[in-house]
Amino acid sequence: MKERPIYVISFITAACLIGDSMLYVVLPTHWTEMGLTSLWQIGIILSVNRFVRLPLNPFVSHLYKKLSARNGIFIAVFLTILTTVGYGIVSNFIFFILLRCLWGVAWTFLRLGAYFTIMDVSTDLNRGKCMGLYNGLYRLGSLVGMLAGGILTDVTGIRTTSFCFAAVSVCCIPIVFLYIKKSSKGMVAEQSTKEANFSFLKNLDILSILCIGMLIAMIYQGMFTSTISYLIEIHNAPAIPVGDFIIGAASLGGILQAIRWCWEPFLAPKVGSLTDTKHNRYPLFLVSTLLAGILFALLPLKLPNILWFLILMLLQLTATSLTTLADVLAADAAVNSAKVKIMTLYSLLVDLGAALGPILAYGMNQYIHPYASYFGASLLLLWISMRYTAKK
């Protein structure tokens, strides 16, 4: 089965992601129990792993020239176990920062290892499906971490929850040695020697594709994901009536995110598969950017609740589509020229976009207009759509 390496690394990534995702729901409600003294510390703890990944991407990429896929993924799993156990033990802000930096190292090994694996085992006829498969499956870790993490912590406490999730990561160790091929050479050693003369300054079209991926990450992974509860609250109220029930804005935002992670294992590979014919990626990409640009512009309107929440769900669909397609377009460019350099820079730019998104969103919403970041996202997406329509 040619896609087996993708299934393996996807499920390993998902298992490692559980502990990280758990923090996003546990820290805001159990921060005093975990030894923190101020709310601002939560924001730093949850974002520092993204910023630390910026210099780590080229460093880890260089290590993969000497490390096999098996060794690189094992390092990631080992660091994940340490950090997840640490969440239940440490009770000091500085130690939490160190743990999150270690998680940043683990995630960089996982993601670059996955990108290089996908390009090794895929072809032009199935690369979209393979990238969608990876994006969809690894997000199951976010779903489990947030849903099970919150419940387990409320019932058993943070220490027991962290130890349980660390045990899940321990189970990945035999999988690494059984299903990831052993090699005495670095994962990208041969490819790196072929890329010595590659320059982004001479390949501005490729650089443009990677920057589009950064903007997509900034809009969806950074801005939209971090502000969805805020958006629901300012547009409706802190608590929203749904039938005979009242649901808080934060809970409703979490539910909407969980719905997306439920459909991604099925929808993301389908989106990728639809584009796995020659020259067929851009039509769906352009339709998605155009639709998303219009939907973001509609968010400030006072619409009936059902219609407004339908717009949010459609935006979640465009998030699945555009995140998958941005990854595939970057992988296409990489396979045809310099996959190590291109995917390393792409990974760095995606991290940069995801890290800048929340900062820009809350800054614009506070100092310009409560909906400023959504107007900005709409303009960016419409510009991308027009730019590539003219180009193609």
Beta strands, then each sheet from edge to edge (+ up, - down):
strand 1: 239-242
strand 2: 245-248
sheet 1: 1+ 2-
end
